[in-house]
């Protein structure tokens, strides 16, 4: 019945040879394509419908939330953590692959015309992924729809929904979000960023070209504060292969 209705509908769509304007033909053809795509999504018998989803990261999020065994869940958590850490560093302006894959880097200076960029580094090993679970889960049936990137030591937590994870994946591959996106999905990220930057620190990373990095550190001594300035060994860090 459904196939017959589709064929009847497709037969009624005007063709380019009909005595109608091109805009009408294009609009009708697009509507037909949308109908066929929707029908294929709901009626197909293979697993190809998964590739038709608008979300490319849903599989990774499901692996973290719904994994039955601990080993697959742990691997999925590490993968998600690495991708989010890299995406945050890219959003902060880090272009060095080894740096952004091994550290969550936050820009300290927000001056647009600065000739030297300054960053605070947080090793990715200091972060973990936890599944958001409410206090009432023992009494109500509940399926979590988000995870949290948390610091191993400290209060900073970033709630990662599917929409935010999709945006982070786009950023990781070079996308620059619009102002509207920054005001919406990035509110949680801004809070998370401010919580990390509010922690005490004694060193910052400086770079003028995103290739060579230098570390400025301060060490408290009985005679006063000792400042250090050394070249950072990020070039010697082997980059982690990312998906």
N, C-alpha and C positions, 0 to 999 in steps of 0.2 A: 504494500500500500504506500509506504513512504517513498519507495523507489519510483513508483508510478506518478506520485505527486511531484517529485523532483523533476522527472522527465517532462511533465506537463508544464511546470514552471519554467524550466530551461527553454522549452519550445516557444514560450510566450515572450521571451526576452528579445528585443529588437536586434537586428543585425546591421552591419555597416552598409549593406546594400539596400536597406529599407529607407523609405522616404521620411526619415527623422534626422534630427540634428546630431552631430557627433557627440556633443555633451550628454545628450539623453542616452545614446548607446553606451558611452563609457560609464555613466552612472549606473545603468541597469546591469552591465557586465560586472562591475565591482560588487553590486549587491548580490548577484548570482554567485560570485566567487566566495563571498562571506557566508552565504547559505550552505554551499557545498562544503566549505571548511568546517562549519559548525556541525553539519551532519556527519562528516568523516570523523570528527573528534569524538562524538558520542556513540557512533555506531561501529567503528572499526574494531576488529577482533584481535589484532596483534598489539604489541606494546609501542607501536609508533606514535600513539597519542601523546606519549610523554614528551616527545620532541616538539609537539605543537604547543606546549605550555609556554606562556610568555616569560616564565621565570627559569633562568638557567641554573640557579643555585639551590633550587628546592630539594634536589637530591642530597646535597651536602647537609642542608639543615635537617632533613628527615633522618639522615644517618646519625646525627648527633642526638636528636630527640627520641627517635623510635628504635634505635639499635637494640637487639635482643641480647647480644653478647658484649662483654666489656671490651674485648680487644678491638673489634671494629669501631665501637664508639670512641675509644681512645684515639685511634688513628684519625677518625673524622674530626674530633675535637682539635687535634694538633693541626690538621689541614686548615680548618676554619680559622684557628688562631693565627696561623702564619699568613693567611690571605688578608685578614683584617688588619694585622700589624703592618703589612706591606702597604695596604691601601691608605692607612692613616699617614704613613710616612710620605707616600706619594702626594697626598693632599696637602701636606706641609711643605712641599717643594723639593723633596729629596729625589734625586735622579740616579744616584749611585746604586747599582743593583745590590752589591754586597751589603751596603749600609741599610737599605730599606728592607732587606730580607732577614737581617739578623737583629735589628733594633727597631723599636717604635720611637721615631724621632719627632720631636715637637719643636717648631721654630720659636725661638725666644724673642727675637726682634721682629716687630710687625711693620717696620719702615719699608715702604715699597721701593724707594730709591737707594736702599742700602747697598754698598758695594761688597760687603762681607755678610754672609749669612751665619747666624748662630743658632745652634740646636742643643736641646737636651736629649740624651740618649737613655732609653729604657730597654735593656736586653729582653728579647721576646720570651726567654725562659722565665721571666718574672710574671708572666700572665698565664691564665688558664681560662677554660671555657666551662661554664656551669649552665644547667638547664633551669629556666625559671619555673619554680613550682610554688603555688600559693599555699597559704596556711590551711585552707579548707579542703585540700586534696584528699584527706582521709575520709571525708564525709560526702563529697560530690565527685561524680565522674568528670575527669578533667584531662584535656590533652594540651600540653604546652605548645605555644606558637612562636616562642622566641627563646633565645639563649642570652647569656651575659658573658662578656669578656671582663674578667676580674683580675685584680692584682693579687699576687700570692701574699704580699704583705702591704696592707693599706686599704683604705675604704673605697678607692675608685672602682666604679662598675659601669660598664657600657651595655645597655640593653640592645640587642641586635635582633630586629624583626626581619622577615623575609624581604621587605621593601628596602630596608637599610642595607642588608647584605647584597642585594642586587646592585644598589648604587655604589657600594664599596668595590664590587667586582668591576663595574664600569670605570671607576676612578683608577683602579689598579692597572687597567689597560689603556689609560691615557685620557679618559673623559674628564672634562671640566664642568662641574655642576653649575646650574644657573642660580641666580640669587633666590628664586622661589624655592628651589630644592634646599638651599642652605638654611632658609628660614623654617623649613618643615622637618625633613628627616634628620637634619644635622643638629637639632637642638640637644638631643642626648649626647652626641659626640662632643659638642661644645662644653657641656657640663663635665663630661669625662676628661676632656683636655684640661680644663681649669683645675680639676681635682688633682691631676698628675703634676701640673706646674706649681701647685701650692705646696708641694712637699719640699723639704730642704734639700739642697744640693751643693756640691763643692767643685763642680767642673762643668764646662760647656764646650761644645765642638764648634769650631770656626772653619769656614771655607769661602773662598772667593770664586771658585769655578765648579763646585760640586764634584771635583775629582781628587783634589788634595785637601786633606783635613788636618786640622791642628787642634790640640786639646789644651785648654787653659784651666788649671786647677788651683785650688787654694787649700793649704794645709795649716792647721792651727798648731803652733809651737810655743813653748814657754817664752821665747824671745819675741814672738809676734806671728804674723801670718806669712807663710812662705808661698809665693806664687810660682807655678810651674807652667812651662810652655813647651810642648813636645808635639812632634808629628804623630798623628793617630795611625795605628796600624791596620786600618780598615782594609787597605789594599791587600793585606796578607790573609784576610778572612775569606775562606772559600764560600762562595754564595750557595745558598740552599736552593736546590732545583724546585721551582714552583710550577704548579699545574696552570 
